[in-house]
Amino acid sequence: MQIYHLRCELITSCPLLQTFEVFKNPINLAKITPSWLNFQVLTKDVQMRKGAEIEYNIRWLGLPMHWKTLISNYDPPHSFVDEQVQGPYALWIHHHTFEETAAGTKVGDHVEYALPFGKLGEIAHAVIVKRQLDAIFQFRQREITKLLVPGPP
C-alpha cells in the first residue's frame, strides 16, 4: 500500500485558545470544505475527546460516500488526530496541530493517506486524487483565515 503525505500550515492572528475552539467544533468543518463535496456532518452535539466518533456524508465525482472518523488523540489546545474508520480511503490519519508563535497561532495539517485498489488506486491518485486534495486544502486554508478573526480579549 502506497502511503502519501499532505502537509500545510498557516499563521492566524487569533490566540491559541480561540483558534482551537473553532477547530474542535466539527460543524465548522463544513464551513471550510468546498461546496462541490456536498459535505454534511451527520453526528450532532459531538463532545470532542479521545474516542469520539463523527459521521459525515460527502459526494465525490457525484458519488455519495459515507465517512466516519475517530478522534484517536486529543490534546487541547495543542493537537488532535482524526482517523478514518469508514470511508473512501484505505488509510486516512489527519494530524491537526496548533502552536502559539510570536506572529500568532500556527495551524498545521499533516495527513497520511492511502487509496484502495492497489495499482488502480495509485493511478487514480496521480490522475485526480492528489490534485483534488491539494485543491480542497487550498480552499480550506482560505476559509480558515475567514473563520479565525480575532475577537475581543
C-alpha positions in Angstrom: 0.0 0.0 0.0 1.4 3.4 -1.1 1.2 5.9 1.7 1.0 9.6 0.7 1.5 12.7 2.8 -0.2 16.1 2.6 1.2 19.0 4.7 0.1 22.6 5.1 0.2 25.3 7.7 -0.8 28.9 8.2 -0.4 31.6 10.8 -3.5 33.3 12.1 -3.6 36.4 14.3 -6.1 34.6 16.6 -4.9 33.5 20.0 -4.3 29.8 20.5 -7.4 29.1 22.6 -9.7 30.9 20.3 -8.2 29.1 17.3 -8.6 25.7 18.9 -12.2 26.4 19.8 -13.0 26.8 16.1 -11.4 23.5 15.2 -12.9 21.5 18.0 -16.4 22.1 16.6 -17.0 19.6 13.8 -19.7 21.8 12.3 -17.0 24.2 11.3 -15.5 21.5 9.1 -18.4 22.0 6.7 -17.6 25.7 6.5 -14.0 25.1 5.3 -14.9 22.3 2.8 -15.6 23.1 -0.8 -19.3 23.1 -1.7 -18.8 20.6 -4.6 -18.1 17.9 -2.0 -21.6 18.4 -0.6 -20.1 17.8 2.9 -22.6 17.2 5.7 -21.9 16.4 9.3 -24.4 13.7 10.5 -23.3 13.5 14.1 -24.8 16.2 16.2 -23.6 17.6 19.5 -20.2 15.9 19.4 -18.2 16.2 22.6 -14.6 16.4 21.2 -12.5 14.0 23.2 -10.3 10.9 22.5 -12.7 8.2 21.4 -15.3 10.5 19.9 -16.7 9.3 16.6 -18.1 11.7 13.9 -20.0 10.7 10.8 -20.3 12.6 7.5 -21.7 12.3 4.1 -19.8 13.6 1.0 -20.1 13.4 -2.7 -17.0 12.7 -4.8 -17.3 12.8 -8.6 -21.1 12.7 -8.0 -20.9 9.5 -5.9 -22.4 9.6 -2.4 -20.0 8.4 0.2 -20.3 7.8 4.0 -17.3 8.8 6.1 -16.8 8.0 9.8 -13.8 9.3 11.8 -12.5 8.5 15.3 -10.7 11.1 17.4 -7.7 8.9 18.2 -5.7 11.6 20.1 -6.9 14.7 21.8 -4.5 17.2 23.5 -6.3 20.6 23.7 -5.4 23.2 22.7 -2.3 21.8 21.0 -3.4 19.0 18.8 -5.9 16.3 17.9 -5.9 13.4 15.4 -8.8 12.1 13.4 -8.6 8.7 11.7 -11.0 7.3 9.2 -12.9 4.3 10.5 -15.1 4.0 7.4 -14.8 5.9 4.1 -13.2 6.1 0.7 -9.6 5.7 1.8 -7.6 2.6 2.7 -5.9 4.9 5.3 -6.6 8.4 6.4 -4.9 9.9 9.5 -5.2 13.6 9.9 -3.0 15.3 12.5 -4.1 18.8 13.5 -1.6 21.0 15.4 -1.8 24.4 17.0 1.2 26.3 18.2 1.4 29.8 19.7 4.2 31.8 18.0 5.3 35.5 18.1 3.3 36.1 14.9 0.1 34.3 16.0 -1.2 30.8 16.1 0.4 28.3 13.7 -2.3 25.9 12.4 -0.8 22.7 10.9 -2.3 19.9 9.0 -0.5 16.6 8.2 -2.5 13.9 6.5 -1.2 10.4 6.0 -3.4 8.6 3.5 -3.6 5.7 1.1 -6.0 4.6 -1.6 -7.7 1.2 -2.0 -7.4 -0.9 -5.1 -3.6 -1.2 -5.4 -2.1 0.0 -8.7 -5.5 1.3 -9.8 -5.6 3.5 -6.6 -2.1 4.7 -7.4 -3.2 5.7 -10.9 -6.3 7.4 -9.5 -4.0 9.3 -7.1 -1.7 10.5 -9.9 -4.6 11.4 -12.2 -7.1 13.1 -9.9 -7.0 12.4 -6.2 -3.8 14.3 -5.4 -4.9 17.3 -7.4 -8.3 17.3 -5.7 -6.9 17.0 -2.2 -4.5 19.9 -2.9 -7.5 22.0 -4.1 -9.5 21.0 -1.0 -6.7 22.0 1.4 -6.0 25.3 -0.5 -9.7 26.1 -0.2 -9.6 25.1 3.4 -6.6 27.4 4.1 -8.5 30.4 2.6 -11.7 29.6 4.6 -9.9 29.1 7.8 -8.5 32.7 7.6 -12.1 33.9 7.2 -13.3 31.9 10.3 -10.3 32.9 12.5 -11.0 36.6 13.0 -9.6 37.7 16.4 -12.3 38.6 18.9 -12.2 40.8 21.9 -9.7 39.7 24.6 
